[in-house]
Amino acid sequence: MPSCSSSKSAVAKPNDEKTTTSDVYAPNYNQIKKNVEDKNGIYYYSELLRRFEAADTTLTAEQLHHLYYGAATRSDYDPYKSDNFSEVKEALDGDTLTEANWQKAAQAIDEHLKKDPMNLKYHYYKLISYSNLYGRDDERTRNAFAQMDMLFAAISATGDGLTSESAFHVISVSDEYAIMNLFGMEMKGQSLISKNGRSYDVMKLRDNKYGVEQLYFDITVCMQSLNKLFGN
């Protein structure tokens, strides 16, 4: 599978400085939680988030891993909360979109990302909105691309999505649709499966230029959050 990243970064496993290959790895949430809560460590969440929001492209693969998956260890993590995306859809409804449409969409997106900064779907539409508002070469647009690219890099480091064993690990179901959008893929069917104690969304795809029939997304952390909500 291709990456939207401008370059293929070496992916190192957390706490293993000797690993410099492009091996994929699944998130270890217990270890991630410990690391992102360490105020003196290089994975302290508040500092990672500050740098991400500043579009700091010097964040390492390990730091991006902790940034994205660390969000699922936070007390306010809720992968199924309402995201009010209807405001963005309403702003972009119509055959001819004006600057006012893009401004309204960008405002709604920016407000949501203040509360949900790891939402890849919103970053995807942020890039589109900024491109139309400011142009592709504007610093704000370049920063929007950098943020989207960094999140996708973190997710794609966990697998290629082609099998359950190499599924993309996501912390939000909406990120599944953002990834399909990034690849220019359209879903024609969806199923939820369980395998070896893990939960997967399997997206069956329409014909696409990659010849991929389906993508696998590991949503175990999402389902665990849902079960806790209902006391299971």
Biotite code that builds the C-alpha atoms (Angstrom):
import biotite.structure as struc

atoms = struc.array([
    struc.Atom([0.000, 0.000, 0.000], chain_id="A", res_id=1, res_name="MET", atom_name="CA", element="C"),
    struc.Atom([1.301, 3.480, -0.760], chain_id="A", res_id=2, res_name="PRO", atom_name="CA", element="C"),
    struc.Atom([1.757, 6.145, 1.885], chain_id="A", res_id=3, res_name="SER", atom_name="CA", element="C"),
    struc.Atom([0.703, 9.765, 1.693], chain_id="A", res_id=4, res_name="CYS", atom_name="CA", element="C"),
    struc.Atom([3.933, 10.568, 3.491], chain_id="A", res_id=5, res_name="SER", atom_name="CA", element="C"),
    struc.Atom([6.496, 12.464, 1.472], chain_id="A", res_id=6, res_name="SER", atom_name="CA", element="C"),
    struc.Atom([9.195, 10.092, 2.688], chain_id="A", res_id=7, res_name="SER", atom_name="CA", element="C"),
    struc.Atom([9.425, 6.651, 4.238], chain_id="A", res_id=8, res_name="LYS", atom_name="CA", element="C"),
    struc.Atom([10.651, 7.108, 7.786], chain_id="A", res_id=9, res_name="SER", atom_name="CA", element="C"),
    struc.Atom([12.346, 4.349, 9.718], chain_id="A", res_id=10, res_name="ALA", atom_name="CA", element="C"),
    struc.Atom([9.989, 3.056, 12.362], chain_id="A", res_id=11, res_name="VAL", atom_name="CA", element="C"),
    struc.Atom([11.540, 2.236, 15.691], chain_id="A", res_id=12, res_name="ALA", atom_name="CA", element="C"),
    struc.Atom([9.718, 0.295, 18.371], chain_id="A", res_id=13, res_name="LYS", atom_name="CA", element="C"),
    struc.Atom([9.216, 2.215, 21.629], chain_id="A", res_id=14, res_name="PRO", atom_name="CA", element="C"),
    struc.Atom([12.017, 1.745, 24.122], chain_id="A", res_id=15, res_name="ASN", atom_name="CA", element="C"),
    struc.Atom([14.209, 0.018, 21.525], chain_id="A", res_id=16, res_name="ASP", atom_name="CA", element="C"),
    struc.Atom([16.745, 2.511, 20.230], chain_id="A", res_id=17, res_name="GLU", atom_name="CA", element="C"),
    struc.Atom([18.533, -0.163, 18.215], chain_id="A", res_id=18, res_name="LYS", atom_name="CA", element="C"),
    struc.Atom([15.523, -0.799, 15.967], chain_id="A", res_id=19, res_name="THR", atom_name="CA", element="C"),
    struc.Atom([15.838, 1.249, 12.799], chain_id="A", res_id=20, res_name="THR", atom_name="CA", element="C"),
    struc.Atom([14.012, -0.927, 10.279], chain_id="A", res_id=21, res_name="THR", atom_name="CA", element="C"),
    struc.Atom([10.538, -0.337, 8.878], chain_id="A", res_id=22, res_name="SER", atom_name="CA", element="C"),
    struc.Atom([9.002, -3.134, 10.977], chain_id="A", res_id=23, res_name="ASP", atom_name="CA", element="C"),
    struc.Atom([5.398, -2.474, 11.881], chain_id="A", res_id=24, res_name="VAL", atom_name="CA", element="C"),
    struc.Atom([4.318, -2.669, 15.487], chain_id="A", res_id=25, res_name="TYR", atom_name="CA", element="C"),
    struc.Atom([1.042, -2.633, 17.383], chain_id="A", res_id=26, res_name="ALA", atom_name="CA", element="C"),
    struc.Atom([0.462, -0.155, 20.197], chain_id="A", res_id=27, res_name="PRO", atom_name="CA", element="C"),
    struc.Atom([1.149, -1.355, 23.734], chain_id="A", res_id=28, res_name="ASN", atom_name="CA", element="C"),
    struc.Atom([-1.318, 0.864, 25.555], chain_id="A", res_id=29, res_name="TYR", atom_name="CA", element="C"),
    struc.Atom([-0.102, 0.052, 29.054], chain_id="A", res_id=30, res_name="ASN", atom_name="CA", element="C"),
    struc.Atom([3.435, 1.088, 28.167], chain_id="A", res_id=31, res_name="GLN", atom_name="CA", element="C"),
    struc.Atom([2.240, 4.084, 26.168], chain_id="A", res_id=32, res_name="ILE", atom_name="CA", element="C"),
    struc.Atom([0.160, 5.325, 29.098], chain_id="A", res_id=33, res_name="LYS", atom_name="CA", element="C"),
    struc.Atom([3.157, 5.093, 31.396], chain_id="A", res_id=34, res_name="LYS", atom_name="CA", element="C"),
    struc.Atom([5.368, 6.927, 28.921], chain_id="A", res_id=35, res_name="ASN", atom_name="CA", element="C"),
    struc.Atom([2.986, 9.777, 28.056], chain_id="A", res_id=36, res_name="VAL", atom_name="CA", element="C"),
    struc.Atom([2.368, 10.513, 31.734], chain_id="A", res_id=37, res_name="GLU", atom_name="CA", element="C"),
    struc.Atom([6.072, 10.873, 32.493], chain_id="A", res_id=38, res_name="ASP", atom_name="CA", element="C"),
    struc.Atom([6.610, 14.644, 32.684], chain_id="A", res_id=39, res_name="LYS", atom_name="CA", element="C"),
    struc.Atom([10.363, 14.207, 32.417], chain_id="A", res_id=40, res_name="ASN", atom_name="CA", element="C"),
    struc.Atom([10.269, 11.826, 29.484], chain_id="A", res_id=41, res_name="GLY", atom_name="CA", element="C"),
    struc.Atom([10.487, 12.403, 25.745], chain_id="A", res_id=42, res_name="ILE", atom_name="CA", element="C"),
    struc.Atom([6.939, 11.098, 25.258], chain_id="A", res_id=43, res_name="TYR", atom_name="CA", element="C"),
    struc.Atom([5.158, 13.415, 27.697], chain_id="A", res_id=44, res_name="TYR", atom_name="CA", element="C"),
    struc.Atom([1.787, 13.926, 26.094], chain_id="A", res_id=45, res_name="TYR", atom_name="CA", element="C"),
    struc.Atom([1.261, 17.638, 26.631], chain_id="A", res_id=46, res_name="SER", atom_name="CA", element="C"),
    struc.Atom([4.610, 18.420, 25.028], chain_id="A", res_id=47, res_name="GLU", atom_name="CA", element="C"),
    struc.Atom([3.995, 16.071, 22.099], chain_id="A", res_id=48, res_name="LEU", atom_name="CA", element="C"),
    struc.Atom([0.619, 17.693, 21.514], chain_id="A", res_id=49, res_name="LEU", atom_name="CA", element="C"),
    struc.Atom([2.104, 21.189, 21.679], chain_id="A", res_id=50, res_name="ARG", atom_name="CA", element="C"),
    struc.Atom([4.678, 20.288, 19.063], chain_id="A", res_id=51, res_name="ARG", atom_name="CA", element="C"),
    struc.Atom([2.100, 18.575, 16.858], chain_id="A", res_id=52, res_name="PHE", atom_name="CA", element="C"),
    struc.Atom([-0.201, 21.599, 16.936], chain_id="A", res_id=53, res_name="GLU", atom_name="CA", element="C"),
    struc.Atom([2.803, 23.688, 15.899], chain_id="A", res_id=54, res_name="ALA", atom_name="CA", element="C"),
    struc.Atom([3.253, 21.272, 12.954], chain_id="A", res_id=55, res_name="ALA", atom_name="CA", element="C"),
    struc.Atom([6.682, 20.261, 14.211], chain_id="A", res_id=56, res_name="ASP", atom_name="CA", element="C"),
    struc.Atom([7.889, 17.775, 11.602], chain_id="A", res_id=57, res_name="THR", atom_name="CA", element="C"),
    struc.Atom([10.910, 16.819, 13.709], chain_id="A", res_id=58, res_name="THR", atom_name="CA", element="C"),
    struc.Atom([8.705, 14.571, 15.857], chain_id="A", res_id=59, res_name="LEU", atom_name="CA", element="C"),
    struc.Atom([10.128, 11.061, 15.582], chain_id="A", res_id=60, res_name="THR", atom_name="CA", element="C"),
    struc.Atom([8.221, 7.944, 14.569], chain_id="A", res_id=61, res_name="ALA", atom_name="CA", element="C"),
    struc.Atom([8.189, 6.816, 18.206], chain_id="A", res_id=62, res_name="GLU", atom_name="CA", element="C"),
    struc.Atom([6.865, 10.183, 19.378], chain_id="A", res_id=63, res_name="GLN", atom_name="CA", element="C"),
    struc.Atom([4.124, 10.153, 16.748], chain_id="A", res_id=64, res_name="LEU", atom_name="CA", element="C"),
    struc.Atom([3.217, 6.637, 17.866], chain_id="A", res_id=65, res_name="HIS", atom_name="CA", element="C"),
    struc.Atom([2.852, 7.884, 21.442], chain_id="A", res_id=66, res_name="HIS", atom_name="CA", element="C"),
    struc.Atom([0.993, 11.002, 20.351], chain_id="A", res_id=67, res_name="LEU", atom_name="CA", element="C"),
    struc.Atom([-1.722, 9.257, 18.349], chain_id="A", res_id=68, res_name="TYR", atom_name="CA", element="C"),
    struc.Atom([-2.202, 6.133, 20.462], chain_id="A", res_id=69, res_name="TYR", atom_name="CA", element="C"),
    struc.Atom([-1.559, 8.025, 23.672], chain_id="A", res_id=70, res_name="GLY", atom_name="CA", element="C"),
    struc.Atom([-4.833, 9.860, 23.065], chain_id="A", res_id=71, res_name="ALA", atom_name="CA", element="C"),
    struc.Atom([-6.621, 6.558, 23.762], chain_id="A", res_id=72, res_name="ALA", atom_name="CA", element="C"),
    struc.Atom([-5.089, 6.429, 27.250], chain_id="A", res_id=73, res_name="THR", atom_name="CA", element="C"),
    struc.Atom([-6.418, 9.839, 28.267], chain_id="A", res_id=74, res_name="ARG", atom_name="CA", element="C"),
    struc.Atom([-9.312, 10.205, 30.700], chain_id="A", res_id=75, res_name="SER", atom_name="CA", element="C"),
    struc.Atom([-11.424, 12.033, 28.104], chain_id="A", res_id=76, res_name="ASP", atom_name="CA", element="C"),
    struc.Atom([-11.014, 9.371, 25.398], chain_id="A", res_id=77, res_name="TYR", atom_name="CA", element="C"),
    struc.Atom([-14.360, 8.585, 23.764], chain_id="A", res_id=78, res_name="ASP", atom_name="CA", element="C"),
    struc.Atom([-14.103, 7.158, 20.249], chain_id="A", res_id=79, res_name="PRO", atom_name="CA", element="C"),
    struc.Atom([-17.859, 7.205, 19.711], chain_id="A", res_id=80, res_name="TYR", atom_name="CA", element="C"),
    struc.Atom([-18.695, 10.721, 20.812], chain_id="A", res_id=81, res_name="LYS", atom_name="CA", element="C"),
    struc.Atom([-20.724, 12.902, 18.441], chain_id="A", res_id=82, res_name="SER", atom_name="CA", element="C"),
    struc.Atom([-18.425, 14.975, 16.260], chain_id="A", res_id=83, res_name="ASP", atom_name="CA", element="C"),
    struc.Atom([-20.978, 17.409, 14.768], chain_id="A", res_id=84, res_name="ASN", atom_name="CA", element="C"),
    struc.Atom([-19.537, 16.824, 11.318], chain_id="A", res_id=85, res_name="PHE", atom_name="CA", element="C"),
    struc.Atom([-22.897, 17.983, 9.964], chain_id="A", res_id=86, res_name="SER", atom_name="CA", element="C"),
    struc.Atom([-21.628, 21.564, 10.334], chain_id="A", res_id=87, res_name="GLU", atom_name="CA", element="C"),
    struc.Atom([-18.790, 20.845, 7.921], chain_id="A", res_id=88, res_name="VAL", atom_name="CA", element="C"),
    struc.Atom([-21.070, 18.989, 5.495], chain_id="A", res_id=89, res_name="LYS", atom_name="CA", element="C"),
    struc.Atom([-23.570, 21.845, 5.575], chain_id="A", res_id=90, res_name="GLU", atom_name="CA", element="C"),
    struc.Atom([-20.842, 24.378, 4.813], chain_id="A", res_id=91, res_name="ALA", atom_name="CA", element="C"),
    struc.Atom([-19.645, 22.336, 1.855], chain_id="A", res_id=92, res_name="LEU", atom_name="CA", element="C"),
    struc.Atom([-23.083, 21.496, 0.490], chain_id="A", res_id=93, res_name="ASP", atom_name="CA", element="C"),
    struc.Atom([-23.633, 22.754, -3.038], chain_id="A", res_id=94, res_name="GLY", atom_name="CA", element="C"),
    struc.Atom([-22.204, 22.546, -6.520], chain_id="A", res_id=95, res_name="ASP", atom_name="CA", element="C"),
    struc.Atom([-20.433, 25.916, -6.346], chain_id="A", res_id=96, res_name="THR", atom_name="CA", element="C"),
    struc.Atom([-18.492, 26.644, -3.171], chain_id="A", res_id=97, res_name="LEU", atom_name="CA", element="C"),
    struc.Atom([-17.498, 30.200, -2.294], chain_id="A", res_id=98, res_name="THR", atom_name="CA", element="C"),
    struc.Atom([-14.845, 31.543, 0.031], chain_id="A", res_id=99, res_name="GLU", atom_name="CA", element="C"),
    struc.Atom([-17.562, 31.924, 2.659], chain_id="A", res_id=100, res_name="ALA", atom_name="CA", element="C"),
    struc.Atom([-18.297, 28.188, 2.430], chain_id="A", res_id=101, res_name="ASN", atom_name="CA", element="C"),
    struc.Atom([-14.660, 27.280, 2.959], chain_id="A", res_id=102, res_name="TRP", atom_name="CA", element="C"),
    struc.Atom([-14.320, 29.756, 5.824], chain_id="A", res_id=103, res_name="GLN", atom_name="CA", element="C"),
    struc.Atom([-17.381, 28.294, 7.561], chain_id="A", res_id=104, res_name="LYS", atom_name="CA", element="C"),
    struc.Atom([-16.042, 24.770, 7.111], chain_id="A", res_id=105, res_name="ALA", atom_name="CA", element="C"),
    struc.Atom([-12.566, 25.727, 8.337], chain_id="A", res_id=106, res_name="ALA", atom_name="CA", element="C"),
    struc.Atom([-14.009, 27.397, 11.423], chain_id="A", res_id=107, res_name="GLN", atom_name="CA", element="C"),
    struc.Atom([-16.069, 24.322, 12.334], chain_id="A", res_id=108, res_name="ALA", atom_name="CA", element="C"),
    struc.Atom([-13.068, 22.069, 11.756], chain_id="A", res_id=109, res_name="ILE", atom_name="CA", element="C"),
    struc.Atom([-10.719, 24.213, 13.841], chain_id="A", res_id=110, res_name="ASP", atom_name="CA", element="C"),
    struc.Atom([-13.204, 24.280, 16.719], chain_id="A", res_id=111, res_name="GLU", atom_name="CA", element="C"),
    struc.Atom([-13.572, 20.508, 16.688], chain_id="A", res_id=112, res_name="HIS", atom_name="CA", element="C"),
    struc.Atom([-9.824, 19.890, 16.558], chain_id="A", res_id=113, res_name="LEU", atom_name="CA", element="C"),
    struc.Atom([-9.391, 21.921, 19.743], chain_id="A", res_id=114, res_name="LYS", atom_name="CA", element="C"),
    struc.Atom([-11.352, 19.144, 21.486], chain_id="A", res_id=115, res_name="LYS", atom_name="CA", element="C"),
    struc.Atom([-10.264, 16.207, 19.354], chain_id="A", res_id=116, res_name="ASP", atom_name="CA", element="C"),
    struc.Atom([-6.789, 16.985, 17.948], chain_id="A", res_id=117, res_name="PRO", atom_name="CA", element="C"),
    struc.Atom([-6.054, 13.421, 16.774], chain_id="A", res_id=118, res_name="MET", atom_name="CA", element="C"),
    struc.Atom([-9.101, 13.112, 14.503], chain_id="A", res_id=119, res_name="ASN", atom_name="CA", element="C"),
    struc.Atom([-7.682, 12.227, 11.091], chain_id="A", res_id=120, res_name="LEU", atom_name="CA", element="C"),
    struc.Atom([-10.987, 12.838, 9.313], chain_id="A", res_id=121, res_name="LYS", atom_name="CA", element="C"),
    struc.Atom([-11.058, 16.448, 10.459], chain_id="A", res_id=122, res_name="TYR", atom_name="CA", element="C"),
    struc.Atom([-7.421, 16.944, 9.519], chain_id="A", res_id=123, res_name="HIS", atom_name="CA", element="C"),
    struc.Atom([-8.216, 15.594, 6.052], chain_id="A", res_id=124, res_name="TYR", atom_name="CA", element="C"),
    struc.Atom([-10.978, 18.156, 5.579], chain_id="A", res_id=125, res_name="TYR", atom_name="CA", element="C"),
    struc.Atom([-8.868, 20.844, 7.202], chain_id="A", res_id=126, res_name="LYS", atom_name="CA", element="C"),
    struc.Atom([-6.280, 20.382, 4.471], chain_id="A", res_id=127, res_name="LEU", atom_name="CA", element="C"),
    struc.Atom([-8.946, 20.587, 1.760], chain_id="A", res_id=128, res_name="ILE", atom_name="CA", element="C"),
    struc.Atom([-10.509, 23.696, 3.288], chain_id="A", res_id=129, res_name="SER", atom_name="CA", element="C"),
    struc.Atom([-7.192, 25.452, 3.845], chain_id="A", res_id=130, res_name="TYR", atom_name="CA", element="C"),
    struc.Atom([-6.044, 24.623, 0.316], chain_id="A", res_id=131, res_name="SER", atom_name="CA", element="C"),
    struc.Atom([-9.121, 26.322, -1.098], chain_id="A", res_id=132, res_name="ASN", atom_name="CA", element="C"),
    struc.Atom([-8.947, 29.261, 1.286], chain_id="A", res_id=133, res_name="LEU", atom_name="CA", element="C"),
    struc.Atom([-5.261, 30.077, 1.281], chain_id="A", res_id=134, res_name="TYR", atom_name="CA", element="C"),
    struc.Atom([-3.716, 28.161, -1.606], chain_id="A", res_id=135, res_name="GLY", atom_name="CA", element="C"),
    struc.Atom([-1.467, 25.110, -1.549], chain_id="A", res_id=136, res_name="ARG", atom_name="CA", element="C"),
    struc.Atom([1.747, 27.064, -0.916], chain_id="A", res_id=137, res_name="ASP", atom_name="CA", element="C"),
    struc.Atom([0.494, 29.001, 2.098], chain_id="A", res_id=138, res_name="ASP", atom_name="CA", element="C"),
    struc.Atom([2.205, 28.123, 5.380], chain_id="A", res_id=139, res_name="GLU", atom_name="CA", element="C"),
    struc.Atom([-1.144, 27.330, 7.001], chain_id="A", res_id=140, res_name="ARG", atom_name="CA", element="C"),
    struc.Atom([-1.914, 24.814, 4.267], chain_id="A", res_id=141, res_name="THR", atom_name="CA", element="C"),
    struc.Atom([1.542, 23.264, 4.486], chain_id="A", res_id=142, res_name="ARG", atom_name="CA", element="C"),
    struc.Atom([1.131, 22.907, 8.248], chain_id="A", res_id=143, res_name="ASN", atom_name="CA", element="C"),
    struc.Atom([-2.266, 21.284, 7.747], chain_id="A", res_id=144, res_name="ALA", atom_name="CA", element="C"),
    struc.Atom([-0.687, 18.775, 5.376], chain_id="A", res_id=145, res_name="PHE", atom_name="CA", element="C"),
    struc.Atom([2.152, 18.106, 7.818], chain_id="A", res_id=146, res_name="ALA", atom_name="CA", element="C"),
    struc.Atom([-0.298, 17.347, 10.631], chain_id="A", res_id=147, res_name="GLN", atom_name="CA", element="C"),
    struc.Atom([-2.389, 15.009, 8.496], chain_id="A", res_id=148, res_name="MET", atom_name="CA", element="C"),
    struc.Atom([0.739, 13.308, 7.206], chain_id="A", res_id=149, res_name="ASP", atom_name="CA", element="C"),
    struc.Atom([2.127, 12.782, 10.702], chain_id="A", res_id=150, res_name="MET", atom_name="CA", element="C"),
    struc.Atom([-1.073, 11.127, 11.917], chain_id="A", res_id=151, res_name="LEU", atom_name="CA", element="C"),
    struc.Atom([-1.221, 8.883, 8.877], chain_id="A", res_id=152, res_name="PHE", atom_name="CA", element="C"),
    struc.Atom([2.433, 7.951, 9.392], chain_id="A", res_id=153, res_name="ALA", atom_name="CA", element="C"),
    struc.Atom([1.656, 6.851, 12.959], chain_id="A", res_id=154, res_name="ALA", atom_name="CA", element="C"),
    struc.Atom([-1.266, 4.693, 11.829], chain_id="A", res_id=155, res_name="ILE", atom_name="CA", element="C"),
    struc.Atom([0.449, 3.175, 8.799], chain_id="A", res_id=156, res_name="SER", atom_name="CA", element="C"),
    struc.Atom([3.406, 2.141, 10.954], chain_id="A", res_id=157, res_name="ALA", atom_name="CA", element="C"),
    struc.Atom([1.131, -0.462, 12.582], chain_id="A", res_id=158, res_name="THR", atom_name="CA", element="C"),
    struc.Atom([0.379, -2.325, 9.358], chain_id="A", res_id=159, res_name="GLY", atom_name="CA", element="C"),
    struc.Atom([-0.745, -2.140, 5.747], chain_id="A", res_id=160, res_name="ASP", atom_name="CA", element="C"),
    struc.Atom([-4.413, -2.976, 6.312], chain_id="A", res_id=161, res_name="GLY", atom_name="CA", element="C"),
    struc.Atom([-4.382, -5.968, 3.968], chain_id="A", res_id=162, res_name="LEU", atom_name="CA", element="C"),
    struc.Atom([-4.965, -8.693, 6.582], chain_id="A", res_id=163, res_name="THR", atom_name="CA", element="C"),
    struc.Atom([-6.178, -8.927, 10.165], chain_id="A", res_id=164, res_name="SER", atom_name="CA", element="C"),
    struc.Atom([-2.595, -9.609, 11.226], chain_id="A", res_id=165, res_name="GLU", atom_name="CA", element="C"),
    struc.Atom([-1.412, -6.407, 9.528], chain_id="A", res_id=166, res_name="SER", atom_name="CA", element="C"),
    struc.Atom([-4.491, -4.278, 10.191], chain_id="A", res_id=167, res_name="ALA", atom_name="CA", element="C"),
    struc.Atom([-4.314, -0.525, 10.615], chain_id="A", res_id=168, res_name="PHE", atom_name="CA", element="C"),
    struc.Atom([-4.733, 0.218, 14.321], chain_id="A", res_id=169, res_name="HIS", atom_name="CA", element="C"),
    struc.Atom([-7.069, 3.180, 14.782], chain_id="A", res_id=170, res_name="VAL", atom_name="CA", element="C"),
    struc.Atom([-8.410, 4.906, 17.886], chain_id="A", res_id=171, res_name="ILE", atom_name="CA", element="C"),
    struc.Atom([-11.537, 6.186, 16.137], chain_id="A", res_id=172, res_name="SER", atom_name="CA", element="C"),
    struc.Atom([-13.828, 4.597, 13.561], chain_id="A", res_id=173, res_name="VAL", atom_name="CA", element="C"),
    struc.Atom([-13.958, 7.891, 11.679], chain_id="A", res_id=174, res_name="SER", atom_name="CA", element="C"),
    struc.Atom([-10.233, 7.510, 10.988], chain_id="A", res_id=175, res_name="ASP", atom_name="CA", element="C"),
    struc.Atom([-11.048, 4.457, 8.866], chain_id="A", res_id=176, res_name="GLU", atom_name="CA", element="C"),
    struc.Atom([-12.970, 6.627, 6.426], chain_id="A", res_id=177, res_name="TYR", atom_name="CA", element="C"),
    struc.Atom([-10.218, 9.233, 6.361], chain_id="A", res_id=178, res_name="ALA", atom_name="CA", element="C"),
    struc.Atom([-7.690, 6.577, 5.375], chain_id="A", res_id=179, res_name="ILE", atom_name="CA", element="C"),
    struc.Atom([-9.946, 5.307, 2.598], chain_id="A", res_id=180, res_name="MET", atom_name="CA", element="C"),
    struc.Atom([-10.335, 8.895, 1.384], chain_id="A", res_id=181, res_name="ASN", atom_name="CA", element="C"),
    struc.Atom([-6.568, 9.353, 1.379], chain_id="A", res_id=182, res_name="LEU", atom_name="CA", element="C"),
    struc.Atom([-6.224, 6.319, -0.880], chain_id="A", res_id=183, res_name="PHE", atom_name="CA", element="C"),
    struc.Atom([-9.160, 7.397, -3.057], chain_id="A", res_id=184, res_name="GLY", atom_name="CA", element="C"),
    struc.Atom([-11.071, 4.245, -2.090], chain_id="A", res_id=185, res_name="MET", atom_name="CA", element="C"),
    struc.Atom([-14.829, 3.800, -1.731], chain_id="A", res_id=186, res_name="GLU", atom_name="CA", element="C"),
    struc.Atom([-16.503, 1.362, 0.628], chain_id="A", res_id=187, res_name="MET", atom_name="CA", element="C"),
    struc.Atom([-19.224, -0.949, -0.628], chain_id="A", res_id=188, res_name="LYS", atom_name="CA", element="C"),
    struc.Atom([-19.714, -3.006, 2.514], chain_id="A", res_id=189, res_name="GLY", atom_name="CA", element="C"),
    struc.Atom([-18.591, -3.320, 6.121], chain_id="A", res_id=190, res_name="GLN", atom_name="CA", element="C"),
    struc.Atom([-18.414, -6.116, 8.677], chain_id="A", res_id=191, res_name="SER", atom_name="CA", element="C"),
    struc.Atom([-17.259, -6.406, 12.277], chain_id="A", res_id=192, res_name="LEU", atom_name="CA", element="C"),
    struc.Atom([-15.285, -9.516, 13.162], chain_id="A", res_id=193, res_name="ILE", atom_name="CA", element="C"),
    struc.Atom([-13.572, -10.862, 16.269], chain_id="A", res_id=194, res_name="SER", atom_name="CA", element="C"),
    struc.Atom([-10.394, -12.895, 16.098], chain_id="A", res_id=195, res_name="LYS", atom_name="CA", element="C"),
    struc.Atom([-8.064, -14.000, 18.864], chain_id="A", res_id=196, res_name="ASN", atom_name="CA", element="C"),
    struc.Atom([-9.676, -11.590, 21.310], chain_id="A", res_id=197, res_name="GLY", atom_name="CA", element="C"),
    struc.Atom([-9.380, -8.586, 19.003], chain_id="A", res_id=198, res_name="ARG", atom_name="CA", element="C"),
    struc.Atom([-12.016, -6.626, 17.080], chain_id="A", res_id=199, res_name="SER", atom_name="CA", element="C"),
    struc.Atom([-11.738, -5.609, 13.441], chain_id="A", res_id=200, res_name="TYR", atom_name="CA", element="C"),
    struc.Atom([-13.723, -3.563, 10.981], chain_id="A", res_id=201, res_name="ASP", atom_name="CA", element="C"),
    struc.Atom([-13.406, -5.100, 7.529], chain_id="A", res_id=202, res_name="VAL", atom_name="CA", element="C"),
    struc.Atom([-14.164, -2.629, 4.760], chain_id="A", res_id=203, res_name="MET", atom_name="CA", element="C"),
    struc.Atom([-15.050, -4.171, 1.419], chain_id="A", res_id=204, res_name="LYS", atom_name="CA", element="C"),
    struc.Atom([-14.012, -1.795, -1.338], chain_id="A", res_id=205, res_name="LEU", atom_name="CA", element="C"),
    struc.Atom([-15.190, -0.845, -4.785], chain_id="A", res_id=206, res_name="ARG", atom_name="CA", element="C"),
    struc.Atom([-12.753, -1.309, -7.647], chain_id="A", res_id=207, res_name="ASP", atom_name="CA", element="C"),
    struc.Atom([-9.694, 0.873, -7.089], chain_id="A", res_id=208, res_name="ASN", atom_name="CA", element="C"),
    struc.Atom([-6.357, 1.528, -8.740], chain_id="A", res_id=209, res_name="LYS", atom_name="CA", element="C"),
    struc.Atom([-4.528, -0.587, -6.156], chain_id="A", res_id=210, res_name="TYR", atom_name="CA", element="C"),
    struc.Atom([-6.605, -3.694, -6.798], chain_id="A", res_id=211, res_name="GLY", atom_name="CA", element="C"),
    struc.Atom([-7.329, -3.989, -3.055], chain_id="A", res_id=212, res_name="VAL", atom_name="CA", element="C"),
    struc.Atom([-10.614, -5.732, -2.269], chain_id="A", res_id=213, res_name="GLU", atom_name="CA", element="C"),
    struc.Atom([-10.806, -4.980, 1.447], chain_id="A", res_id=214, res_name="GLN", atom_name="CA", element="C"),
    struc.Atom([-9.049, -3.201, 4.282], chain_id="A", res_id=215, res_name="LEU", atom_name="CA", element="C"),
    struc.Atom([-8.749, -4.350, 7.888], chain_id="A", res_id=216, res_name="TYR", atom_name="CA", element="C"),
    struc.Atom([-8.858, -1.929, 10.811], chain_id="A", res_id=217, res_name="PHE", atom_name="CA", element="C"),
    struc.Atom([-8.083, -3.015, 14.357], chain_id="A", res_id=218, res_name="ASP", atom_name="CA", element="C"),
    struc.Atom([-10.651, -1.247, 16.542], chain_id="A", res_id=219, res_name="ILE", atom_name="CA", element="C"),
    struc.Atom([-10.033, -3.231, 19.729], chain_id="A", res_id=220, res_name="THR", atom_name="CA", element="C"),
    struc.Atom([-9.312, -0.136, 21.811], chain_id="A", res_id=221, res_name="VAL", atom_name="CA", element="C"),
    struc.Atom([-12.533, 1.470, 20.548], chain_id="A", res_id=222, res_name="CYS", atom_name="CA", element="C"),
    struc.Atom([-14.610, -1.579, 21.483], chain_id="A", res_id=223, res_name="MET", atom_name="CA", element="C"),
    struc.Atom([-12.959, -1.791, 24.899], chain_id="A", res_id=224, res_name="GLN", atom_name="CA", element="C"),
    struc.Atom([-13.923, 1.830, 25.534], chain_id="A", res_id=225, res_name="SER", atom_name="CA", element="C"),
    struc.Atom([-17.490, 1.080, 24.462], chain_id="A", res_id=226, res_name="LEU", atom_name="CA", element="C"),
    struc.Atom([-17.674, -1.950, 26.753], chain_id="A", res_id=227, res_name="ASN", atom_name="CA", element="C"),
    struc.Atom([-16.480, 0.117, 29.705], chain_id="A", res_id=228, res_name="LYS", atom_name="CA", element="C"),
    struc.Atom([-19.195, 2.660, 28.966], chain_id="A", res_id=229, res_name="LEU", atom_name="CA", element="C"),
    struc.Atom([-21.833, -0.042, 29.299], chain_id="A", res_id=230, res_name="PHE", atom_name="CA", element="C"),
    struc.Atom([-20.142, -1.670, 32.259], chain_id="A", res_id=231, res_name="GLY", atom_name="CA", element="C"),
    struc.Atom([-19.011, -4.805, 30.429], chain_id="A", res_id=232, res_name="ASN", atom_name="CA", element="C"),
])
